[in-house]
Amino acid sequence: MVILVAAVLAAAVAIAQSRGRRYFDGARPPLANNETEKRILSTIEEVRRSGRTWASVPDADGRLLRLLTEAVGAKHVVEIGTSTGYSGLWFALALSNTGGRLTTYEIDPGRAAVAREHFKKAGVEHMITLIEGDAHRNLDKLEGEVDVVFIDADKEGYVRYLNKLLPRVRSGGLILAHNVDMVRDYVEAVTTNPALDTVFYMDGSGLAVTLKKR
């Protein structure tokens, strides 16, 4: 499993280093392997074309979220910052194959409503629990072990999210954080903790991928 994750990370680095070459810049869209994937990918494309991806991840990062989630065989993903559900759809693409579920938190009711529309259209609402309100408070109610965490919300809260969620992340699990080039204290936290190992995918998005060591 660790070897597989390392291979995925190596591929991500190769993509970043090969920016400008058409084959490696994400220009070829992912292909659906079954009807479930086809429906999710169709919804992703529709959402992207509609422009309803406010404050969400670019496609290259969405694909990386999917690959990492599926590589670790995630059964439970926790996302801080649902927005309109774009990143959630990428997670659902992986979870449809691992048999997992997504718990996602969104403070804005309007964005949460749009996300629910997108999840329903993709046929993945049954595998997603969307919790509205302040995640700093609602995370206290989270139960069970977590395989993958994705933080993409208020930048001043990144370290607090990390500290709350880290005890729940299983050994060998991943903590992913977006736009970390804007959050120096988070970078400091994940690079000075000996229980963690972090690499950065900085192709314009600032995505940190942190492994919780075994």
Buried (B, 14 or more C-beta within 10 A) or exposed (E): EEEBBEEBBEEBBEBBEEEEEEEBBBEEEBEBEEEBBEBBBEBBEEBBEEEBBEBBBBBBBBBBBBBBBBBBBBBBBBBBBBBBBBBBBBBBBBBBBBEBBBBBBBBBEEBBEBBBBBBBBBBBBEBBEBBBEEBBEBBEEBEEEBBBBBBBBBBEBBBBBBEBBBEBBBEBBBBBBBBBBEBEEBBEBBEEBEEBEBBBBEBEBBBBBBBBEE
